[in-house]
């Protein structure tokens, strides 16, 4: 079976290489990488507000608090504590136990909510939403506050299905810890870049399910009972057939289902064996391994390979934002004045800049080649 899957992997890889060759007849590999970087640059947002210190004394005080390492560690600890408190609840607990957990959770919600409004105060309402994690954090806090308000106003009872559903959103706070785990972030990046390939393979998988469900209804709809087959698990119609095939694909005692069909007078004997064996091989072994192959390929192409576009972009973007914020601090981090462009490029290290070791005259010559006459302010995009 492993040799069979290996052959599938080999031909899948060759087919991808041939497709890339056909689509890049007029482009070299370096040009393709350059295009990939340009796409990521075009999609990047300036997000410089967090790097720029406000001039207002009160805002500056809150800015220093929010960016202090102790405060950041404390908020990360609260995220872990919040998840722990949510996991400590269980059915049949005493009222005192439940009340203590609710009070602890209430205090943490107030702290998270206070942090949210302090960030909005410091960065500004619209600038706050330029950061993707801030959008997620705002939605979580809004839903949590809504759940708490509905319970306090007796519109909903504590422990009802709706309140329990709303509380589940608090688990999403774990995404705040992603910056601490760069490896997890890389895996999520790989998955996001593999989505187009996942869609193609997923479409093929749905097609296999559709074909086998139709065949199952046509061949085995007369079977009503067995060890697994009953009034709920059967091939009586297309919907039921999809459900029972999904159970087979997960490996949930699929052979018992096969034996129910195989030993039934309406099952067709060897036909049932061929039906289930081919389906399980296709779905549980080949298609699932193709999904794994796609992830491995994405990881090799964008993480292991040296000088790949994603790593180059990620490594230099943060440094670019930091230096840009220094030279555009007086302009709300929106643009840099042309007279500061030489110093900006000298402070920005290669490959995006020239570095501090480069003479000003040489940098000035390169800036002149950009033909920026008439452009007094240089914007990010």
C-alpha positions in Angstrom: 0.0 0.0 0.0 2.8 2.4 0.8 4.5 1.7 -2.5 1.2 2.4 -4.3 0.8 5.7 -2.4 4.4 6.5 -3.2 3.7 6.1 -6.9 0.7 8.4 -6.6 2.9 11.0 -4.8 5.5 10.8 -7.6 3.0 11.4 -10.4 1.3 14.1 -8.4 4.6 16.0 -8.0 5.5 15.5 -11.7 2.1 16.8 -12.7 2.6 19.9 -10.6 6.0 20.5 -12.1 4.6 20.2 -15.6 1.8 22.6 -14.8 4.3 25.1 -13.4 6.5 24.7 -16.5 3.6 25.3 -18.9 2.4 28.4 -16.9 5.8 29.9 -16.7 7.1 29.5 -20.3 7.9 33.3 -20.4 9.1 33.6 -16.8 12.1 32.3 -15.0 12.0 31.0 -11.4 13.5 34.2 -10.1 10.8 36.2 -11.9 8.1 34.0 -10.4 9.5 34.6 -6.9 9.7 38.3 -7.6 6.0 38.3 -8.6 5.1 36.4 -5.4 6.9 39.0 -3.3 5.1 41.8 -5.2 1.7 40.2 -4.4 2.5 40.0 -0.7 3.8 43.6 -0.7 0.6 44.8 -2.3 -1.5 42.9 0.3 0.6 44.2 3.2 -0.9 46.9 5.4 1.3 49.6 7.1 0.2 48.7 10.7 2.7 51.3 11.9 0.5 52.8 14.6 1.8 50.4 17.2 5.4 51.5 16.5 4.7 55.3 16.8 4.6 56.8 20.3 1.8 59.3 20.8 2.6 62.9 21.8 -0.2 63.3 24.3 1.2 62.7 27.8 -1.8 60.5 29.0 -1.7 58.5 25.8 2.1 58.1 26.1 1.6 56.8 29.6 -0.9 54.1 28.5 1.3 53.4 25.5 4.3 52.6 27.7 2.1 50.4 29.9 0.7 48.5 27.0 4.1 47.8 25.4 5.9 47.0 28.6 7.1 43.4 28.8 5.6 42.7 32.2 2.2 43.8 31.0 2.4 41.7 27.9 3.5 38.6 29.9 0.6 39.4 32.4 -2.0 39.5 29.6 -0.6 36.2 28.1 -0.9 34.7 31.5 -4.5 35.9 31.8 -5.3 34.2 28.4 -4.0 30.9 29.7 -5.8 31.4 33.0 -9.1 32.2 31.2 -8.9 29.0 29.1 -8.1 27.1 32.3 -11.1 28.5 34.1 -13.4 27.6 31.2 -12.1 24.1 31.2 -12.7 23.6 34.9 -16.5 23.7 34.6 -18.3 20.4 34.6 -21.9 19.1 34.9 -23.1 18.6 38.4 -20.8 21.0 40.1 -21.9 22.8 43.3 -23.3 26.4 43.2 -20.4 27.7 45.3 -17.8 26.2 42.9 -19.7 27.6 39.9 -19.9 31.0 41.5 -16.2 31.2 42.2 -15.4 30.3 38.6 -17.9 32.9 37.3 -16.4 35.6 39.5 -12.9 34.9 38.4 -14.1 34.9 34.8 -15.9 38.2 35.3 -12.7 39.9 36.6 -10.7 38.6 33.6 -13.4 39.9 31.2 -13.2 43.3 32.7 -9.4 43.3 32.4 -9.5 42.3 28.8 -12.2 44.9 28.1 -10.1 47.6 29.8 -7.1 46.6 27.7 -9.2 46.8 24.5 -10.3 50.4 25.2 -6.9 51.5 26.3 -5.5 50.3 22.9 -8.3 52.2 21.1 -7.5 55.3 23.1 -3.8 55.1 22.3 -4.0 54.1 18.7 -7.2 55.7 17.6 -10.4 53.8 16.7 -9.8 53.3 13.0 -6.0 52.6 13.4 -6.8 49.9 16.0 -8.7 47.8 13.4 -5.7 47.9 10.9 -4.2 45.0 12.9 -5.8 41.6 12.2 -5.4 40.3 15.7 -7.0 43.4 17.1 -10.1 42.7 14.9 -10.3 39.2 16.3 -9.8 40.5 19.9 -12.5 43.1 19.5 -15.1 40.5 18.2 -14.3 38.2 21.1 -14.6 40.9 23.7 -17.9 42.2 22.1 -19.4 38.7 22.2 -18.2 38.0 25.7 -19.6 41.4 26.9 -22.9 40.7 25.2 -23.2 37.3 26.9 -22.4 38.8 30.3 -24.9 41.7 29.7 -27.7 39.2 28.7 -27.2 37.2 31.8 -27.0 40.2 34.2 -30.2 41.7 32.7 -31.9 38.3 33.1 -32.7 38.1 29.4 -30.9 34.8 29.3 -30.3 32.3 32.1 -26.8 31.3 33.1 -26.0 27.9 31.6 -28.5 28.1 28.8 -27.5 26.8 25.3 -27.1 30.3 23.9 -24.9 31.6 26.8 -22.7 28.4 26.6 -22.4 28.9 22.8 -21.3 32.5 23.3 -18.8 31.5 25.9 -17.1 29.2 23.5 -15.8 32.3 21.6 -13.6 33.1 24.6 -11.5 30.0 23.5 -10.4 32.0 20.4 -8.3 34.2 22.7 -5.6 31.5 22.3 -4.8 33.2 19.0 -3.2 36.0 21.0 -0.5 33.6 21.9 0.5 32.9 18.3 3.3 35.5 18.2 5.0 33.5 21.0 5.0 30.3 18.9 6.6 31.1 15.6 6.5 27.5 14.5 2.7 27.4 14.8 2.5 30.6 12.8 4.6 29.1 10.0 2.3 26.1 9.9 -0.8 28.3 9.6 0.9 30.3 6.8 1.6 27.1 4.9 -2.0 26.0 5.3 -3.2 29.4 4.0 -1.0 29.1 0.9 -2.1 25.5 0.3 -5.9 26.5 0.3 -6.2 26.5 -3.6 -4.7 23.0 -3.7 -6.9 21.9 -0.9 -9.9 23.1 -2.8 -8.9 21.1 -5.9 -8.3 17.9 -3.9 -11.4 18.4 -1.8 -13.5 18.7 -5.0 -12.1 15.4 -6.2 -12.9 13.8 -2.8 -16.5 15.1 -3.0 -16.8 13.7 -6.5 -15.7 10.2 -5.2 -18.3 10.5 -2.3 -21.0 11.5 -4.8 -20.2 8.6 -7.2 -20.0 5.9 -4.4 -23.2 7.3 -2.7 -25.1 6.9 -6.0 -23.7 3.4 -6.5 -24.5 2.5 -2.9 -28.2 3.5 -3.2 -28.4 1.6 -6.5 -26.8 -1.6 -5.1 -27.6 -1.8 -1.4 -30.9 0.2 -0.8 -32.7 -3.0 -0.1 -30.6 -3.8 3.0 -32.5 -2.8 6.2 -30.6 -4.4 9.1 -27.3 -5.8 10.3 -24.7 -5.3 13.0 -24.2 -1.7 12.0 -26.9 -1.0 9.4 -30.2 0.0 10.9 -32.9 2.6 10.4 -30.4 5.4 10.7 -27.3 3.9 9.0 -28.3 2.6 5.6 -28.3 3.2 1.9 -32.0 3.9 1.5 -31.4 7.4 0.0 -28.5 9.6 -1.1 -28.2 11.5 2.2 -28.0 8.4 4.3 -25.5 6.9 1.9 -23.2 10.0 2.3 -23.4 9.7 6.1 -22.5 6.0 6.2 -19.7 6.5 3.6 -18.3 9.2 5.8 -18.2 6.8 8.7 -16.3 4.3 6.4 -13.8 7.0 5.4 -13.0 7.8 9.0 -12.3 4.1 9.6 -15.2 3.7 12.1 -15.7 -0.1 11.8 -16.1 0.1 8.1 -15.4 -3.6 7.7 -18.5 -4.4 9.9 -20.6 -2.3 7.4 -19.0 -4.3 4.6 -19.8 -7.6 6.2 -23.4 -6.5 6.8 -23.8 -5.8 3.1 -21.7 -8.8 2.0 -23.7 -11.4 4.0 -27.1 -10.0 3.0 -29.0 -11.6 0.1 -29.4 -8.1 -1.4 -25.7 -7.2 -0.9 -24.3 -8.8 -4.0 -21.4 -10.7 -2.3 -18.2 -9.9 -4.0 -19.6 -6.6 -5.4 -19.9 -5.3 -1.8 -16.3 -6.3 -1.1 -15.0 -4.5 -4.2 -17.2 -1.4 -3.4 -16.0 -0.9 0.1 -12.4 -1.9 -0.4 -11.9 0.5 -3.3 -13.7 3.3 -1.5 -11.6 2.9 1.7 -8.4 2.8 -0.4 -9.3 5.9 -2.3 -10.5 8.0 0.6 -8.6 6.8 3.7 -5.2 6.1 2.1 -4.8 7.9 -1.2 -6.8 11.2 -0.9 -5.8 11.8 2.8 -2.1 11.2 1.9 -2.5 13.7 -1.0 -3.6 16.3 1.5 -0.5 15.6 3.6 1.7 15.8 0.4 0.4 19.2 -0.3 1.3 20.5 3.1 4.8 19.0 2.9 5.3 20.6 -0.5 4.2 24.0 0.7 6.6 23.7 3.7 9.5 22.7 1.5 8.9 25.4 -1.0 8.3 28.3 1.4 10.1 27.4 4.6 13.0 25.0 3.9 14.1 26.4 0.6 16.6 29.3 1.0 15.8 32.7 -0.3 12.1 31.9 -0.6 9.7 34.8 -1.1 7.7 34.3 2.2 10.7 34.1 4.5 12.4 37.1 2.7 9.3 39.1 3.0 8.6 38.3 6.7 12.1 38.8 7.9 12.4 42.3 6.4 8.9 43.6 6.8 9.0 44.1 10.6 12.4 45.9 10.4 11.0 48.1 7.5 8.0 49.0 9.6 10.1 49.9 12.6 12.4 52.2 10.7 9.5 53.7 8.7 7.8 54.6 11.9 10.9 56.5 13.1 11.1 58.7 10.0 7.3 59.2 9.6 6.5 59.8 13.3 5.5 63.4 12.8 3.2 62.4 9.9 1.1 59.8 11.7 3.3 57.1 10.1 1.6 57.8 6.7 4.5 59.2 4.7 8.1 60.2 4.7 9.4 63.6 3.5 11.6 63.3 0.5 14.5 65.1 2.4 14.6 62.2 4.9 14.7 59.5 2.2 18.6 59.2 2.1 18.8 58.7 5.9 16.0 56.3 5.7 17.7 54.1 3.1 21.0 54.3 5.0 19.4 53.1 8.2 17.5 50.3 6.4 19.8 47.3 5.9 20.0 45.3 2.7 18.2 43.9 0.7 15.6 46.7 1.2 18.1 49.5 1.9 21.8 50.2 1.7 22.9 50.1 5.3 24.8 52.7 7.4 28.2 51.7 5.9 27.2 53.1 2.5 28.2 56.7 1.8 25.5 59.3 1.7 26.7 60.4 -1.8 26.2 56.9 -3.2 22.7 56.6 -1.6 21.8 60.0 -2.9 22.8 58.9 -6.4 20.5 55.8 -6.2 17.7 58.0 -4.9 18.1 60.3 -7.9 17.8 57.3 -10.2 14.3 56.7 -8.8 13.2 59.9 -10.6 11.1 61.2 -7.7 11.1 64.8 -8.8 7.9 66.5 -7.7 7.2 63.9 -5.0 7.7 65.8 -1.7 6.1 63.0 0.4 6.8 59.3 -0.1 3.8 57.2 0.9 3.8 53.6 2.0 1.5 52.4 -0.9 
